[in-house]
Amino acid sequence: MDENVVKISKFLSLVLRHQPDKIGITLEDNGWVCVGDLLKASEDNGFSISKEELERVVLTSDKKRFSFSESGEKIRANQGHSVDVKIEFSETVPPHILFHGTVPKALDGIRSKGILQMGRQYVHLSDSIDNAKVVGSRRGKPIVLAVNAEKMVCNGHKFYLSNNGVWLTKIVPYKYLDECDL
């Protein structure tokens, strides 16, 4: 992927998911911000992005982290916020098995408390071992955990599917997990 696209995507993740105040923008309750406000605030803070570059990041990002409103006048991160936004997701029945990528040093905590949100609004899960492996490998040697989503649903847990195909839930207790052989 284009180095500039990666740089812009990381910047957008920071300001649209975690620290909008870093550049002086305010997210609406549902995470939206006016594209013009984002571009101006970015430039005012030394990170100039053209509208064309922004469109390229949104349209070509392999993870589809961001989306434009129907009018194209607003932008938001699809999920992964650590700031308080209320993006409404429809409850969706997941596949029987989902996956979570992590690293060995996180396993003790997962074994004792399950998979937690860790400062985000939801736990992020994948419907593919390969995607979970990629997520886990960002922080070291990956470990992939299989999540018995079918059993979780039977026991009252709710699942949501974000616009970019990431499965979301509030917590995954350890009893629903198995380690995958990679």
MARZAMAR-150546 format. One record per residue (C-alpha): residue number from 1; residue in one letter; x, y, z. Coordinates in Angstrom, 2 decimals, always signed. Layout:
+-----+---+---------+---------+---------+
|   k | r |      px |      py |      pz |
+-----+---+---------+---------+---------+
| NUM | A |       X |       Y |       Z |
...
+-----+---+---------+---------+---------+
REM end
This chain:
+-----+---+---------+---------+---------+
|   k | r |      px |      py |      pz |
+-----+---+---------+---------+---------+
|   1 | M |   +0.00 |   +0.00 |   +0.00 |
|   2 | D |   +1.10 |   +3.55 |   -0.73 |
|   3 | E |   +3.21 |   +4.91 |   +2.17 |
|   4 | N |   +1.26 |   +8.18 |   +2.19 |
|   5 | V |   -2.07 |   +6.30 |   +2.42 |
|   6 | V |   -0.77 |   +4.39 |   +5.45 |
|   7 | K |   +0.43 |   +7.61 |   +7.09 |
|   8 | I |   -2.94 |   +9.32 |   +6.55 |
|   9 | S |   -4.85 |   +6.24 |   +7.72 |
|  10 | K |   -2.87 |   +6.14 |  +10.97 |
|  11 | F |   -3.49 |   +9.84 |  +11.51 |
|  12 | L |   -7.22 |   +9.41 |  +10.86 |
|  13 | S |   -7.36 |   +6.47 |  +13.28 |
|  14 | L |   -5.82 |   +8.67 |  +15.95 |
|  15 | V |   -8.12 |  +11.66 |  +15.50 |
|  16 | L |  -11.36 |   +9.87 |  +14.54 |
|  17 | R |  -11.12 |   +7.01 |  +17.05 |
|  18 | H |   -9.03 |   +8.16 |  +19.99 |
|  19 | Q |   -7.96 |  +11.82 |  +20.20 |
|  20 | P |  -10.11 |  +14.23 |  +18.18 |
|  21 | D |   -9.11 |  +16.99 |  +20.61 |
|  22 | K |   -5.49 |  +16.59 |  +19.43 |
|  23 | I |   -6.42 |  +18.70 |  +16.39 |
|  24 | G |   -9.39 |  +20.51 |  +17.93 |
|  25 | I |  -12.29 |  +18.67 |  +16.29 |
|  26 | T |  -15.41 |  +17.45 |  +18.02 |
|  27 | L |  -17.09 |  +14.25 |  +16.93 |
|  28 | E |  -20.86 |  +14.16 |  +16.80 |
|  29 | D |  -22.55 |  +11.65 |  +19.11 |
|  30 | N |  -22.47 |   +9.02 |  +16.37 |
|  31 | G |  -18.83 |   +9.67 |  +15.44 |
|  32 | W |  -19.28 |  +11.91 |  +12.39 |
|  33 | V |  -17.28 |  +15.07 |  +11.71 |
|  34 | C |  -17.59 |  +17.40 |   +8.72 |
|  35 | V |  -14.96 |  +16.63 |   +6.11 |
|  36 | G |  -14.16 |  +20.35 |   +5.72 |
|  37 | D |  -13.64 |  +20.73 |   +9.48 |
|  38 | L |  -11.35 |  +17.68 |   +9.55 |
|  39 | L |   -9.25 |  +18.89 |   +6.62 |
|  40 | K |   -8.91 |  +22.43 |   +8.02 |
|  41 | A |   -8.07 |  +21.23 |  +11.55 |
|  42 | S |   -5.53 |  +18.77 |  +10.14 |
|  43 | E |   -3.83 |  +21.49 |   +8.10 |
|  44 | D |   -3.90 |  +23.93 |  +11.04 |
|  45 | N |   -2.07 |  +21.28 |  +13.07 |
|  46 | G |   +0.64 |  +20.57 |  +10.50 |
|  47 | F |   -0.87 |  +17.50 |   +8.81 |
|  48 | S |   -2.18 |  +18.64 |   +5.44 |
|  49 | I |   -4.53 |  +16.24 |   +3.64 |
|  50 | S |   -6.27 |  +16.99 |   +0.37 |
|  51 | K |   -9.86 |  +15.91 |   -0.19 |
|  52 | E |   -8.62 |  +13.58 |   -2.94 |
|  53 | E |   -6.13 |  +11.94 |   -0.56 |
|  54 | L |   -8.87 |  +11.52 |   +2.05 |
|  55 | E |  -11.16 |   +9.89 |   -0.53 |
|  56 | R |   -8.34 |   +7.58 |   -1.64 |
|  57 | V |   -7.73 |   +6.43 |   +1.96 |
|  58 | V |  -11.42 |   +5.76 |   +2.59 |
|  59 | L |  -11.97 |   +3.97 |   -0.72 |
|  60 | T |   -8.75 |   +1.93 |   -0.92 |
|  61 | S |   -8.11 |   +0.98 |   +2.71 |
|  62 | D |   -7.98 |   -2.80 |   +2.93 |
|  63 | K |   -9.57 |   -2.70 |   +6.41 |
|  64 | K |  -12.26 |   -0.14 |   +5.49 |
|  65 | R |  -11.76 |   +1.68 |   +8.80 |
|  66 | F |  -13.54 |   +4.85 |   +7.69 |
|  67 | S |  -16.68 |   +5.79 |   +5.83 |
|  68 | F |  -18.31 |   +8.86 |   +4.38 |
|  69 | S |  -21.91 |   +9.81 |   +5.09 |
|  70 | E |  -24.37 |   +9.33 |   +2.23 |
|  71 | S |  -23.96 |  +12.99 |   +1.29 |
|  72 | G |  -20.15 |  +12.70 |   +1.39 |
|  73 | E |  -19.98 |  +15.75 |   +3.66 |
|  74 | K |  -19.03 |  +13.85 |   +6.82 |
|  75 | I |  -16.55 |  +11.12 |   +7.75 |
|  76 | R |  -16.16 |   +8.75 |  +10.68 |
|  77 | A |  -14.27 |   +5.71 |  +11.85 |
|  78 | N |  -16.41 |   +2.59 |  +11.49 |
|  79 | Q |  -15.50 |   +1.16 |  +14.90 |
|  80 | G |  -12.64 |   +0.95 |  +17.39 |
|  81 | H |  -13.32 |   +4.15 |  +19.28 |
|  82 | S |  -11.88 |   +4.77 |  +22.72 |
|  83 | V |  -13.77 |   +8.09 |  +22.88 |
|  84 | D |  -17.45 |   +8.12 |  +23.73 |
|  85 | V |  -19.46 |   +7.83 |  +20.53 |
|  86 | K |  -22.69 |   +5.98 |  +19.97 |
|  87 | I |  -22.55 |   +4.32 |  +16.61 |
|  88 | E |  -25.63 |   +2.17 |  +16.36 |
|  89 | F |  -25.06 |   -1.33 |  +15.11 |
|  90 | S |  -27.84 |   -3.81 |  +14.43 |
|  91 | E |  -27.66 |   -7.01 |  +16.39 |
|  92 | T |  -26.60 |   -9.73 |  +13.96 |
|  93 | V |  -26.30 |  -13.49 |  +14.27 |
|  94 | P |  -22.62 |  -14.33 |  +13.78 |
|  95 | P |  -21.09 |  -17.38 |  +12.15 |
|  96 | H |  -20.76 |  -20.34 |  +14.53 |
|  97 | I |  -17.05 |  -19.64 |  +15.03 |
|  98 | L |  -15.24 |  -16.29 |  +15.06 |
|  99 | F |  -11.55 |  -15.57 |  +15.64 |
| 100 | H |   -9.42 |  -13.21 |  +17.70 |
| 101 | G |   -5.74 |  -12.46 |  +17.06 |
| 102 | T |   -3.49 |  -11.76 |  +20.03 |
| 103 | V |   +0.05 |  -12.36 |  +21.31 |
| 104 | P |   +1.49 |  -14.78 |  +23.91 |
| 105 | K |   +1.95 |  -12.11 |  +26.61 |
| 106 | A |   -1.82 |  -11.42 |  +26.58 |
| 107 | L |   -2.84 |  -15.06 |  +27.16 |
| 108 | D |   -2.62 |  -15.08 |  +30.97 |
| 109 | G |   -5.01 |  -12.13 |  +31.19 |
| 110 | I |   -7.35 |  -13.69 |  +28.64 |
| 111 | R |   -7.33 |  -16.99 |  +30.53 |
| 112 | S |   -8.31 |  -15.25 |  +33.75 |
| 113 | K |  -10.72 |  -12.56 |  +32.46 |
| 114 | G |  -11.60 |  -13.44 |  +28.88 |
| 115 | I |  -11.18 |  -11.04 |  +25.97 |
| 116 | L |  -11.99 |   -7.54 |  +27.19 |
| 117 | Q |  -12.66 |   -4.28 |  +25.34 |
| 118 | M |   -9.35 |   -2.80 |  +26.53 |
| 119 | G |  -10.41 |   +0.84 |  +26.34 |
| 120 | R |  -12.56 |   +0.40 |  +23.26 |
| 121 | Q |  -16.31 |   +0.07 |  +23.12 |
| 122 | Y |  -16.27 |   -3.51 |  +21.83 |
| 123 | V |  -14.09 |   -6.58 |  +21.46 |
| 124 | H |  -13.13 |   -6.96 |  +17.78 |
| 125 | L |  -13.43 |  -10.37 |  +16.15 |
| 126 | S |  -12.93 |  -11.74 |  +12.66 |
| 127 | D |  -14.70 |  -14.40 |  +10.64 |
| 128 | S |  -11.32 |  -15.53 |   +9.24 |
| 129 | I |   -8.27 |  -17.13 |  +10.84 |
| 130 | D |   -6.06 |  -15.27 |   +8.37 |
| 131 | N |   -7.42 |  -11.85 |   +9.38 |
| 132 | A |   -7.06 |  -12.70 |  +13.07 |
| 133 | K |   -3.48 |  -13.80 |  +12.42 |
| 134 | V |   -2.70 |  -10.46 |  +10.75 |
| 135 | V |   -4.19 |   -8.57 |  +13.71 |
| 136 | G |   -2.19 |  -10.62 |  +16.22 |
| 137 | S |   +1.05 |  -10.23 |  +14.26 |
| 138 | R |   +0.97 |   -6.42 |  +14.64 |
| 139 | R |   +2.33 |   -6.85 |  +18.17 |
| 140 | G |   +4.55 |   -9.91 |  +17.81 |
| 141 | K |   +4.18 |  -13.62 |  +17.18 |
| 142 | P |   +0.45 |  -14.15 |  +16.65 |
| 143 | I |   -1.84 |  -16.49 |  +18.49 |
| 144 | V |   -5.33 |  -17.04 |  +17.14 |
| 145 | L |   -8.21 |  -17.89 |  +19.43 |
| 146 | A |  -11.39 |  -19.50 |  +18.14 |
| 147 | V |  -14.54 |  -18.03 |  +19.67 |
| 148 | N |  -17.60 |  -20.26 |  +20.00 |
| 149 | A |  -19.98 |  -17.49 |  +18.93 |
| 150 | E |  -22.88 |  -19.89 |  +18.49 |
| 151 | K |  -22.73 |  -20.92 |  +22.14 |
| 152 | M |  -22.29 |  -17.30 |  +23.23 |
| 153 | V |  -25.48 |  -16.32 |  +21.38 |
| 154 | C |  -27.33 |  -19.25 |  +22.99 |
| 155 | N |  -26.21 |  -17.87 |  +26.36 |
| 156 | G |  -27.46 |  -14.35 |  +25.67 |
| 157 | H |  -24.39 |  -12.55 |  +24.29 |
| 158 | K |  -25.04 |  -10.05 |  +21.52 |
| 159 | F |  -23.00 |   -9.58 |  +18.36 |
| 160 | Y |  -22.87 |   -6.74 |  +15.86 |
| 161 | L |  -21.27 |   -6.45 |  +12.44 |
| 162 | S |  -19.56 |   -3.16 |  +11.58 |
| 163 | N |  -19.62 |   -1.66 |   +8.09 |
| 164 | N |  -16.17 |   -3.04 |   +7.39 |
| 165 | G |  -16.87 |   -6.64 |   +8.38 |
| 166 | V |  -15.45 |   -6.59 |  +11.91 |
| 167 | W |  -17.57 |   -8.56 |  +14.40 |
| 168 | L |  -18.19 |   -6.77 |  +17.69 |
| 169 | T |  -19.28 |   -7.91 |  +21.15 |
| 170 | K |  -18.85 |   -6.55 |  +24.66 |
| 171 | I |  -16.76 |   -9.39 |  +26.18 |
| 172 | V |  -15.69 |  -12.94 |  +25.35 |
| 173 | P |  -15.47 |  -15.07 |  +28.51 |
| 174 | Y |  -12.64 |  -17.59 |  +28.41 |
| 175 | K |  -14.98 |  -20.59 |  +28.49 |
| 176 | Y |  -15.91 |  -19.81 |  +24.86 |
| 177 | L |  -12.31 |  -19.83 |  +23.61 |
| 178 | D |   -9.96 |  -22.40 |  +22.09 |
| 179 | E |   -6.42 |  -21.81 |  +20.82 |
| 180 | C |   -5.95 |  -22.51 |  +17.11 |
| 181 | D |   -2.95 |  -24.36 |  +15.75 |
| 182 | L |   -1.21 |  -22.12 |  +13.23 |
+-----+---+---------+---------+---------+
REM end
